[in-house]
Amino acid sequence: MSFLVERRLRSVGRRLRALREELDVANEQLEHFSELADDSRLRSLVSETPLAEEEHRAAERTSSAMARHRVSLIEEIARLEDEQDELLDKLSTSRR
């Protein structure tokens, strides 16, 4: 039984590391896309053209999509951390 728990624990640990790396990338991308959205908003306000407004909406959509992706990564990391805690509890109880 403890072999299966250890195996699952290693798997969860690998997935957590990968998700944390992906979260770091998503944070950088979100910062970049948010800056682009802010810049495009200012350009659309100054130029008042339909093209500038469409560029702003596209930049906002991209930024919002990245923000949603970031939230989903955070939620998945939290779920895996809970699973990791449960597996560690099982492992410690099985070794007593």
C-alpha positions as CSV (number, residue, x, y, z in Angstrom):
1,M,0.0,0.0,0.0
2,S,2.7,2.5,0.9
3,F,4.4,1.8,-2.4
4,L,1.3,3.1,-4.3
5,V,1.1,6.1,-2.0
6,E,4.7,7.0,-2.6
7,R,4.3,6.6,-6.3
8,R,1.3,8.8,-6.3
9,L,3.1,11.3,-4.1
10,R,6.0,11.5,-6.6
11,S,3.6,12.0,-9.4
12,V,1.8,14.8,-7.6
13,G,5.2,16.4,-6.8
14,R,6.2,16.4,-10.4
15,R,2.9,17.9,-11.5
16,L,3.2,20.6,-8.9
17,R,6.6,21.6,-10.0
18,A,5.4,21.8,-13.6
19,L,2.4,23.8,-12.7
20,R,4.4,26.2,-10.6
21,E,6.8,26.8,-13.5
22,E,3.7,27.3,-15.8
23,L,2.3,29.8,-13.2
24,D,5.6,31.8,-13.3
25,V,5.3,32.0,-17.1
26,A,1.6,32.9,-16.9
27,N,2.4,35.7,-14.4
28,E,5.0,37.2,-16.7
29,Q,2.6,36.9,-19.7
30,L,-0.2,38.4,-17.8
31,E,1.9,41.4,-16.8
32,H,2.9,41.9,-20.4
33,F,-0.6,41.5,-21.8
34,S,-2.0,43.9,-19.1
35,E,0.5,46.5,-20.1
36,L,-0.5,46.0,-23.8
37,A,-4.1,46.4,-22.9
38,D,-3.5,49.6,-21.0
39,D,-1.4,51.0,-23.8
40,S,-4.1,50.1,-26.4
41,R,-6.8,51.7,-24.2
42,L,-4.9,55.0,-24.2
43,R,-4.3,54.8,-27.9
44,S,-8.0,54.2,-28.5
45,L,-9.0,57.1,-26.3
46,V,-6.5,59.4,-28.1
47,S,-7.2,58.3,-31.6
48,E,-10.9,57.6,-31.3
49,T,-10.9,55.4,-34.4
50,P,-12.8,52.1,-34.8
51,L,-9.5,50.2,-35.5
52,A,-7.9,51.5,-32.3
53,E,-11.0,50.5,-30.3
54,E,-11.0,47.0,-31.9
55,E,-7.3,46.6,-31.0
56,H,-8.1,47.6,-27.5
57,R,-10.9,45.1,-27.2
58,A,-8.6,42.3,-28.6
59,A,-5.9,43.2,-26.1
60,E,-8.4,43.2,-23.3
61,R,-9.7,39.8,-24.3
62,T,-6.2,38.4,-24.4
63,S,-5.4,39.8,-21.0
64,S,-8.6,38.5,-19.5
65,A,-8.0,35.0,-21.0
66,M,-4.5,35.0,-19.5
67,A,-5.9,36.1,-16.1
68,R,-8.5,33.2,-16.2
69,H,-5.7,30.8,-17.1
70,R,-3.6,32.0,-14.2
71,V,-6.6,31.5,-11.8
72,S,-7.1,28.0,-13.1
73,L,-3.4,27.2,-12.5
74,I,-3.6,28.6,-8.9
75,E,-6.7,26.5,-8.3
76,E,-5.1,23.3,-9.7
77,I,-2.0,23.9,-7.6
78,A,-4.1,24.3,-4.4
79,R,-6.0,21.1,-5.3
80,L,-2.7,19.2,-5.8
81,E,-1.2,20.6,-2.6
82,D,-4.3,19.3,-0.7
83,E,-3.9,15.9,-2.4
84,Q,-0.2,15.9,-1.5
85,D,-1.1,16.7,2.2
86,E,-3.5,13.8,2.2
87,L,-1.0,11.4,0.7
88,L,1.6,12.5,3.2
89,D,-0.9,11.8,6.0
90,K,-1.6,8.3,4.6
91,L,2.1,7.6,4.3
92,S,2.8,8.7,7.8
93,T,-0.1,6.6,9.2
94,S,0.9,3.5,7.2
95,R,4.4,3.6,8.6
96,R,3.4,3.7,12.2
